[in-house]
Amino acid sequence: MKYDVAILGAGPAGVAAAFSLARSGKKVALVENLQAGGTCLNRGCIPTKMLLGGIAPLELAQALKKQKVVTGEIAVDFKALRTRMERFVKGSSQAVEKNLAACGVDLIRGTGTVEGPGLLAVACEDGDKKVEAEDLILCCGSRNAAFPGMEPDGDCVLDSTQLLQISEIPESLLVIGAGAIGLELGHFFATMGSKVTIVEAAAHIAPLEDADIADELRKSLKKRGITCVEGVFAKTLVTKDGQAELTMADGRVFTAAKALVAVGRKPNTDDLNCEKAGCSLNRRGYIEVNDHLQAAPHVYAIGDINGLVLLAHAAEHQAHYVCGLLTGHSDAPYASGPVPSCYYGLEIMRAGASAAQLLAQGKTVSVSKAPLTLNAIAQSHALSQGFVKAVWDGDTLAGMAAIGHDVSHLVTQAQMLIREGRTAANVHEIMFAHPTLDEILLNALIAERTPVQA
């Protein structure tokens, strides 16, 4: 069958592109071998947030109990929480498919590979199909990565997908990798009673963030009984005698009932055969793209598969850009602007550049900070640990970051402040409502700056 556009992968990028192109009048095929919504909806971001949402009242009650203003207990029913999570995810995926059909998108269920320019081969349960299109959009996403000697075995050594499927809270949990996945799931299981140890080979946990954010996070994790092991490589991780056994490069050995391998992602390009359409892979297996996200004539690669930014909202942003190209609404090079990111549990947000990134570019960097103790809303919840900081390139706001309760709600405002090129001199043009958590952004912007040296 012939289409205007064939999209391979129904994750955030593919779904966003399919909706946009179909609504613009394009005849669209969307090929997917699993559930619509991709990893984020079905096996990643959303299931994890459903779990963390379930423990949020417990954490709030615990904070207020320390202030001696509430009494009583809150018990989280893990089985019920998992059931709610599964129902929500399944319903959301089904809703996506229903809405795609309503827009006229042909959702083809099967495993797609590239046969040549404008041609996909799809292995379906009812036989193989050929899908022809004027343009191809490749957005097959990524999957959990693992180092040799540390591969998940489905027994005691698990990846994040497998850990989300367990039926009981483990007595203890080893987490290998202190990025967003490891930190969020470690936070959840620690709150539910697991003895959690987080191991990170980089110099500090949350290695993509500045050291002061990591320091604050470490303090919080310690209060929750979580042990952090930083700056040491893990050597092997295996199931042994009914437990996960981790051997470190320095000879230390850790054991736990379960272990989570959360050491990053790898692109789903192994059997894609995208070279047949003129695409090239870099040494890490990601599809190389030009400044228009084009991988070859009439072929675009968006989302995790191009390796630019492995975030669902970045994938959607790239999808809308490519749709603009294909519908003739834009021909400018792709520009993401300041990319927002968040960690949940004890929340971290960042938009724009970090101090470390600016220093690496040879910029003149300074930082201004405001503690959450200044904020009435944070104080009202008895959750005022943490801070917000502004990162300055000379006199221009280049980045913002925060750690603390609910700071993810600040990330879009922070991004807009950065995009506007705000300075301390014109920040008062914006009226911040009082009392809100938002005001802490203003506190950080007008605070005294401290120069940062490389």
JOVENUR-V453508 format. One record per residue. N is the residue number from 1. NEAR is the number of other ideal C-beta (glycine too) atoms within 10 Angstrom. Layout:
n: [N | N]
near: [NEAR | NEAR]
This chain:
n: [1 | 2 | 3 | 4 | 5 | 6 | 7 | 8 | 9 | 10 | 11 | 12 | 13 | 14 | 15 | 16 | 17 | 18 | 19 | 20 | 21 | 22 | 23 | 24 | 25 | 26 | 27 | 28 | 29 | 30 | 31 | 32 | 33 | 34 | 35 | 36 | 37 | 38 | 39 | 40 | 41 | 42 | 43 | 44 | 45 | 46 | 47 | 48 | 49 | 50 | 51 | 52 | 53 | 54 | 55 | 56 | 57 | 58 | 59 | 60 | 61 | 62 | 63 | 64 | 65 | 66 | 67 | 68 | 69 | 70 | 71 | 72 | 73 | 74 | 75 | 76 | 77 | 78 | 79 | 80 | 81 | 82 | 83 | 84 | 85 | 86 | 87 | 88 | 89 | 90 | 91 | 92 | 93 | 94 | 95 | 96 | 97 | 98 | 99 | 100 | 101 | 102 | 103 | 104 | 105 | 106 | 107 | 108 | 109 | 110 | 111 | 112 | 113 | 114 | 115 | 116 | 117 | 118 | 119 | 120 | 121 | 122 | 123 | 124 | 125 | 126 | 127 | 128 | 129 | 130 | 131 | 132 | 133 | 134 | 135 | 136 | 137 | 138 | 139 | 140 | 141 | 142 | 143 | 144 | 145 | 146 | 147 | 148 | 149 | 150 | 151 | 152 | 153 | 154 | 155 | 156 | 157 | 158 | 159 | 160 | 161 | 162 | 163 | 164 | 165 | 166 | 167 | 168 | 169 | 170 | 171 | 172 | 173 | 174 | 175 | 176 | 177 | 178 | 179 | 180 | 181 | 182 | 183 | 184 | 185 | 186 | 187 | 188 | 189 | 190 | 191 | 192 | 193 | 194 | 195 | 196 | 197 | 198 | 199 | 200 | 201 | 202 | 203 | 204 | 205 | 206 | 207 | 208 | 209 | 210 | 211 | 212 | 213 | 214 | 215 | 216 | 217 | 218 | 219 | 220 | 221 | 222 | 223 | 224 | 225 | 226 | 227 | 228 | 229 | 230 | 231 | 232 | 233 | 234 | 235 | 236 | 237 | 238 | 239 | 240 | 241 | 242 | 243 | 244 | 245 | 246 | 247 | 248 | 249 | 250 | 251 | 252 | 253 | 254 | 255 | 256 | 257 | 258 | 259 | 260 | 261 | 262 | 263 | 264 | 265 | 266 | 267 | 268 | 269 | 270 | 271 | 272 | 273 | 274 | 275 | 276 | 277 | 278 | 279 | 280 | 281 | 282 | 283 | 284 | 285 | 286 | 287 | 288 | 289 | 290 | 291 | 292 | 293 | 294 | 295 | 296 | 297 | 298 | 299 | 300 | 301 | 302 | 303 | 304 | 305 | 306 | 307 | 308 | 309 | 310 | 311 | 312 | 313 | 314 | 315 | 316 | 317 | 318 | 319 | 320 | 321 | 322 | 323 | 324 | 325 | 326 | 327 | 328 | 329 | 330 | 331 | 332 | 333 | 334 | 335 | 336 | 337 | 338 | 339 | 340 | 341 | 342 | 343 | 344 | 345 | 346 | 347 | 348 | 349 | 350 | 351 | 352 | 353 | 354 | 355 | 356 | 357 | 358 | 359 | 360 | 361 | 362 | 363 | 364 | 365 | 366 | 367 | 368 | 369 | 370 | 371 | 372 | 373 | 374 | 375 | 376 | 377 | 378 | 379 | 380 | 381 | 382 | 383 | 384 | 385 | 386 | 387 | 388 | 389 | 390 | 391 | 392 | 393 | 394 | 395 | 396 | 397 | 398 | 399 | 400 | 401 | 402 | 403 | 404 | 405 | 406 | 407 | 408 | 409 | 410 | 411 | 412 | 413 | 414 | 415 | 416 | 417 | 418 | 419 | 420 | 421 | 422 | 423 | 424 | 425 | 426 | 427 | 428 | 429 | 430 | 431 | 432 | 433 | 434 | 435 | 436 | 437 | 438 | 439 | 440 | 441 | 442 | 443 | 444 | 445 | 446 | 447 | 448 | 449 | 450 | 451 | 452 | 453 | 454]
near: [12 | 12 | 22 | 16 | 25 | 28 | 34 | 29 | 28 | 31 | 31 | 28 | 32 | 31 | 28 | 24 | 32 | 31 | 21 | 20 | 26 | 20 | 14 | 15 | 10 | 21 | 17 | 27 | 24 | 30 | 25 | 26 | 16 | 16 | 20 | 24 | 25 | 29 | 23 | 21 | 22 | 20 | 22 | 23 | 21 | 18 | 21 | 23 | 15 | 18 | 24 | 18 | 13 | 20 | 21 | 15 | 11 | 15 | 19 | 16 | 16 | 17 | 17 | 16 | 15 | 10 | 10 | 7 | 9 | 14 | 8 | 6 | 8 | 13 | 6 | 17 | 10 | 19 | 9 | 10 | 17 | 18 | 11 | 15 | 19 | 14 | 11 | 15 | 19 | 12 | 10 | 15 | 19 | 13 | 12 | 20 | 19 | 11 | 14 | 22 | 11 | 10 | 14 | 13 | 27 | 17 | 18 | 21 | 17 | 18 | 15 | 27 | 17 | 23 | 16 | 12 | 15 | 20 | 16 | 26 | 18 | 22 | 12 | 14 | 6 | 7 | 8 | 10 | 16 | 11 | 24 | 16 | 22 | 14 | 20 | 27 | 30 | 30 | 31 | 29 | 25 | 21 | 16 | 21 | 15 | 18 | 17 | 6 | 11 | 21 | 13 | 20 | 15 | 11 | 14 | 22 | 25 | 25 | 20 | 22 | 15 | 18 | 22 | 21 | 13 | 13 | 7 | 9 | 16 | 22 | 12 | 18 | 26 | 29 | 30 | 25 | 26 | 28 | 19 | 22 | 24 | 24 | 26 | 25 | 25 | 27 | 27 | 25 | 25 | 22 | 23 | 18 | 14 | 22 | 16 | 27 | 21 | 26 | 25 | 26 | 18 | 15 | 10 | 19 | 25 | 24 | 15 | 16 | 22 | 20 | 14 | 17 | 25 | 23 | 13 | 20 | 24 | 18 | 13 | 16 | 22 | 11 | 10 | 15 | 12 | 24 | 14 | 20 | 21 | 16 | 10 | 14 | 12 | 24 | 16 | 15 | 26 | 17 | 17 | 13 | 7 | 9 | 20 | 26 | 18 | 23 | 17 | 16 | 11 | 10 | 8 | 13 | 10 | 20 | 16 | 21 | 17 | 24 | 32 | 29 | 28 | 27 | 22 | 14 | 18 | 17 | 24 | 20 | 22 | 11 | 8 | 23 | 16 | 22 | 13 | 15 | 21 | 14 | 22 | 12 | 18 | 12 | 5 | 9 | 15 | 20 | 26 | 14 | 23 | 11 | 9 | 15 | 21 | 18 | 25 | 22 | 10 | 17 | 20 | 30 | 31 | 33 | 34 | 30 | 29 | 24 | 21 | 19 | 16 | 19 | 19 | 23 | 17 | 21 | 28 | 21 | 21 | 27 | 28 | 16 | 22 | 27 | 24 | 16 | 17 | 21 | 14 | 8 | 11 | 15 | 8 | 10 | 10 | 19 | 8 | 11 | 12 | 19 | 16 | 22 | 19 | 20 | 25 | 20 | 24 | 23 | 21 | 26 | 26 | 28 | 27 | 23 | 23 | 21 | 24 | 15 | 16 | 22 | 15 | 11 | 10 | 8 | 18 | 12 | 25 | 18 | 19 | 19 | 17 | 21 | 17 | 23 | 13 | 16 | 24 | 13 | 18 | 21 | 14 | 12 | 16 | 18 | 19 | 19 | 18 | 25 | 23 | 29 | 24 | 30 | 28 | 25 | 18 | 11 | 12 | 11 | 26 | 22 | 24 | 28 | 29 | 31 | 27 | 26 | 23 | 17 | 26 | 18 | 15 | 26 | 22 | 12 | 17 | 27 | 20 | 15 | 22 | 22 | 13 | 13 | 12 | 18 | 13 | 16 | 8 | 10 | 17 | 11 | 8 | 15 | 7 | 16 | 8 | 10 | 12 | 14 | 23 | 17 | 18 | 26 | 24 | 19 | 19 | 25 | 24 | 14 | 19 | 7 | 16 | 12 | 9 | 18 | 5 | 10]
